[in-house]
Amino acid sequence: MANSCGDSIVHHALQELIIEVKRYAAAHLNETDETRENAVANIRRWIEESGNLPAQIDDYFILRFLRVCKFNLEKTKVRMQNYYKQRSHLPEWYMNKDPFRPELQELLEMGLVLPLREPDNQGRLVIIMHCTRHDPRRHEISNIFKIAMAVFEVAMKYYSAASVYGCALFMNVANPTIRHAGQMRPQIIKNIVHAWQSCYPIRVQSINMINAPEYVEIVLKIFRYFMTEKMQNRLHVYTQKMMQNYFKDIPANILPVEYGGTNGTLLELTEYWKKLVEENRDWIMENEND
């Protein structure tokens, strides 16, 4: 996505598809050039008058919240308040995301969070998450969340159309241990669901749990308890026996070979994102103060 990483999703999306993106935004998000300018200015005034949100929030970040809320100003304000409230209450999740910290370097090298380098046929950012690759005895959920945030923010920086089309999450939970399950305490699950459902500025269009063991329903019951009906309807679970089904809507030419695709390997994708996050280290750290 960055020039040093070669051809990227952002060049394709912003240069060739900008008219199509605008049409989609108008039809599905109530966004036009006029509504966008007025809504951003309205939220900007509200931020300045409220005095309890960072004044240095940039226009694109405001726009991301507006798009998630389909330009409903009141819903946008609530979501922004939720986001900064959660950041305040969970600094261990949101702060100190320096990718060169040894514990974060180790997680980056594992390829826990890997957006694909091309959007799918619906324009969505497709993200593969390896949720059981880490060692629960050594790796804290807070650091895994930090890595997810860093990768997501960099992806959104370079592929702004994802704020319009949203994302499709594929959470690989193959071979979980008791310790993995033990990390998913109800309060942790509540905070994760709240982050994606009511705080973070991105449209989660589908959540796909893949390679799921039969007993995963025990944990999923807790997830569903905190989810709205709308989000529950976007959650799909695929066991190892259903492997041929979970990428049925994703073109093979954007998937890595390990998932039946033709677009490089997981190792190449991991190295790509590690390098891109590292190159954006200063930008990531600056955004912690927003």
N, C-alpha and C positions, 0 to 999 in steps of 0.2 A: 504494500500500500504506500510505502514511502519510496521516493525515487531510488534510494540506495538498495531497495529490495526488488527492483525490476518492475515489470508491468503489474498493474494493480486494479482492484475492484473500483477504486474511486475514479480513476480516469474514465473507465467505461460508463459508470453511473452518471457522473456529473456532466461529461461532455456530450455523450450520445443520447442519453435518456432524459435529459432535463425537462423536455416538453411533456414526455409521458409521465414523469414524476409529478409535475404540476397538475396534470389532468387528474391523476389518481388522488392527489391531496385535495383538490377541489371537490371531487365526487365523494370521497370517503371521510375527509377530515374537516370539511367546511373552510378550507384554506384557499384564499386567493391572494394576489399581491396586495390588495387593499386591506383585507381582513388581517393578513399577517402583520403589516406595518402598524395598523391601529391596535391590534391585540398586544404586540410586543411593547408598544409605547404605554398602553394601559397598565400592563404588568410592571413595567419599569417604574411608573409613577407610584403604584401600590407598594413596591419594594422600598422606594425612597421614603414614602410616608409612614410605612409601618415601623421602620427603624430596627426591626428584629431579624432581618435577613441581610446577608452580605451585599453591600452596594455595588461591588465589583462583578456581579454575575453578568456574563456576556450575553449578547442577544441570541446567539445560537443555543445556549443552554436554556434560556427562557422559551425559545421556540420549540425545543424538544418537549418541554412540559406541556405546552399548548397543543402540540400534535397528539400526545398521548390522551389528552382530555378533549380532543376534537374541537378545540378552540372555545370550549365553555370556560369562561373566565373564572367563575367561582370554583369549579372543580380544579382548575389549574392552580389557584391559590392554595387550596387545601392540600393538593399533592406536593407543592413546593414546601409548604409548612411541614408536612409529614417527613419529607426527605431531610430537611435540615434538623428537624427534631430527632430523627433516628441517628443522624450523624453525631449530634450532640450527646445522645444517650449511649452510643456504641462507638466511641473513638477508636477502640481496639480493632474494629472492623474497617473503618474508613481512613484512618490516619497512618502516617509513617509507611507509605507504600513505595519506598525507595527500592526499585527492583534489584539493586546491587547488594542489598542485605543478604547474607548467606542463606538464611532460611527461605527467603523469597526466590533467590536464584535456584535453589534446589527444586522448588515447586514449578518454576518456569521450565526447567529442564525436563520435568515429567510430562509436560504437555497436558496439564489438567483442563485448560480452557482454550479451545482452538476454533476460532471462527474460520470458515472456509474463505478462500481468496476470491471467490465469485459468488454473486447472489444466485438464488434459485429462480425458477421461472416466474415467481410472483414478486421478485424484487427483494425478498426477505434476506436478511443476514442469517445464515445457517451456522449454528454454534454447536460443536461437539464438546461435551464436558465428560471427563473421565473421573467420575465421582468416587471410585474405590481404588484408585491407583496409589494414593498416598498411604503412609503408615500412621494410623491414628495414635500410636504410642509416641510419635515424634512430631507430627504435623498438626498444628492447631487449626480449628475451623476459622478463627479470625484471620489467619494468614492466607488460608485458601480463599476467603472472601476478598481479601486485599488484592490477590492476584486476579480474581474474576473482575473486580472493579477496574483494575489497571488495564486489562486486556479489552474490556468492554469500552472504556473511555477512548482508548486509542483507536479501536475499530470504528466508533462513532465519529471520531475526529476525521478519519480518512474516507469513510463511506457515509456521508450525511443522509443519503437516501434511506438508510435504515431507520431513521427517525420518522419517515413517512410509511414505509412498508412494514416495519417491525422486524421481529426476529423469530426464528424457529429453533428451539432448544432440543438437543438430543443428549440425554443424560445417560451415559453408559455406566451401569451399576453391576457389571459382571464380577462374580466371585467376591462378594462382600464378606467381611468377617464380623464376629460379634462386636469387636471394638469399633468397626465402622458404624454399626447400628447404634452402639452406645454413645457415639458422638452426636447423634441426632436426637438430643433431648427435646421435649416439647417446647421449651422456651426458645431454643435455637431454631427449631422449625417455624415457630411463630414469627420470629424476626426475619427469617429468610423469605417466607411468604409475604409478609408485610412489605419488605423491601421491593419485591418485584411487582406486587399487586397494587400497592398504594403509594409508593415513594419514588422509586427510580424512574427516570424519564426515558423509558423505551416501551414500545408496544410489543408485549409478549403474545405472539399469535398462536403458538402451539408449544406444549411441553411434552416431550416424548421420552419416556423412561424405557431404555432398551437393555437387552440381556438381563432382564429382571428375574431373580429367583422366585419361586412360587410364594415364599413367605414374605415377599416385599409388601404385601397388602397390610401387614401389621403397621409398618411405618407410614404407608400411604394413607391410612385412616386418619392419622394425626395431621398430615398435610391437608387432606380434604376438609378436615374440621375447621381450619383457618382460611380456607379458600372460599371465595364467592362462587355462586352457581356458574357464573360465566366462565371463571377460571377453571373450575372443575370440568366443564365441558371441553376445555382445551387440553386437558391432561389425558395422555394416551399411554398405556402400559403394554410393552411387548416382551414376552419371555424369550428365552434362547431358542425355543422351537419356532418362534415367529420371525426369525431373522430376515427372511426374504421380504417381509412386509413393511418394516419400519422406515426404509428409505425409498418407498415406492414412488413418492412424489418429488424426490430430489434427483436431478439429472446426474447421471454417472460421471459426466465430464467435469463436475465440480467437486466430486468426492475423492478422498484419498484411496489408494489401492486396497488398503486393509478393510475398507468398508464397501468393496465392490466397485470402486470408481477408477478413474484413469488420470486424476490430477495429482500426481506425486504421491509421496509417502507421508505417514504421520510424523516421521522423524524430520522430514523437510519442512512440514507445516509447523512443527514445534520450534525448529531453529528459526524459521521466518518470524514467528511471533515473539520469540525471545529477543531477537535482534531489534525488532520494531519497538517493543516496549522499552528496551534499554536506550534506544535512540531518542525516545520521548521522555526520558527520566526527568529532566528539568521541568518540562511541561506538566507531567504528572504531579510532581512535588509542589509546583506553583498552585495547581488547582485544589490542593488540600486546604488552602487558605480561603477559598471561595465560600 
